[in-house]
Amino acid sequence: MEDNKLFLSVSKVKVFDQCKAKFSFSYIKKLPKKDWEHFIFGKFVHEILENFYAKKLSKLMLSDQKLMEFSFNDAKESWKEKITQDNIKEAELIINNFLSYIKDDCSTVLSIEKEFNINIGKIKILLRI
């Protein structure tokens, strides 16, 4: 822990709850772990959507289709060493379905990866959601 700060995420808390040893290996000892294809794919799609909403929140005057195209290409570039062509094709289908789904959606995204703090006694916990 840097400067006695405890950084938690929902996934870290879940791992701790499921298996204390796995938490220790992953987050304290930081042992290398195998990259599973489904995790790589999930992180790839997550990056596409995070980039998309970051661009939307920056108020770029582009269509959702164009913003998604840029976001998709940025993610492909950053994951090019790990992502397969089959994963890229599957992500394209998911993203196209997502764009169709949000086309008529009037909801507003306020933030991405929002941080907030919880104070528990002398402990301050930083969460990102």
N, C-alpha and C positions, 0 to 999 in steps of 0.2 A: 504494500500500500504506500503510495506516494504521500508524503507529508501527513501521515496518519489519516488520510481520506479513504473512505470506503465507497467505491464506485460499483453500483449495482444496476442490473438490467432485469427485466422480467425473466429472460432466459437464464441468467445467472442464479436468480432466486429459485427458479424451477429446478435447475441442476442440483443446487444445494439441498433442496427439499427431497429430491429423488435419491441422491447418493453423495454423501459427504466426501468420499474418496475421489469420485469423478470431479467434483468441484475443486478439490485440492490439486489434482493432477492437471486440470485445465487452466485454472485461474490463479493459483498460488505458485505451483512449481512450473507452470507453463510448458508442460511436456508436449512434444510434437504429436499431432493427431492426423489420422488418415482423412484425406479429402474425399468424401462420398459424393458421387455424381448428383444425387438428389439434393444435397446441401448446396453444392456449387450452383445448380440450376435455380434453387430458391433464392440464393443470394444475388444471382444474375437478374432475375425478374424483380426482386426487391430494389436493386439499384436502378433499373429502368424506371420503375414507378416513382422512386424517390427523386430521381433527376427530373422526371416529368413534372411533378408537383413543385419542385424548386423553381423550375422555369415558369410555371403558371403563377406562382406567388411573386415572382419578380416582375410580373405584369408585362411580359413580352407581348407584343401585338401580333401574335401568330396563332394560327388555328391549332386546335388540340392535335390534329393529325400531324402537323409540322413539328410541334413541340415533342410529340411522341417519337417521331422519326429521328430527331436530333438526340433525344434521350436514349433511344434504342441503339443508335450508332455509337454513342459515347460508351455505353455499357459493353457493347460488343468489343470495342477497342480495349477496354480495361480488363476484360475477361478472356481475351483471345487465346491465351495460353492454356486455359482450362475448360472452356466451353466447347461442346461438340456441335457439329452442323445440325444434328437431329434436335438438340436442345434449342438451337437458334430458331428452327422451324416451329417447334412446339411453343416457344415464347412468342413468336409472331402471331400464332393463333390466339393465344391467351390475351395478348395486348390488343389485337383487333376486336376480340369479344368485349374486352374492358372498355375500349373506346365507344363501341356501340351501346354498352350499358350506361355509360355516363353522359351520352349525348343529350338525353332528356332529363338528366339529374340536375336539380336546382340547388343541391347542397353546396356548402362552401368549405373548402379545406383552409384551416386557419394557420396550420404549422406542420412542419415535418420534423421528426426526431426532437420533439420538444423536451427540454430539461426542466425538472422541478426538484425541489429539496423537501425532505421531511426531517424534522428534528425529533430525535428520540433521546431525551435526556441530554447528555453531552455528545451524543453521536449525531452527526449530520449526514443523511443519506441522499445522494444525488441519483435521480432516476431519469432515464431517457425513454420516452415512449413515442 
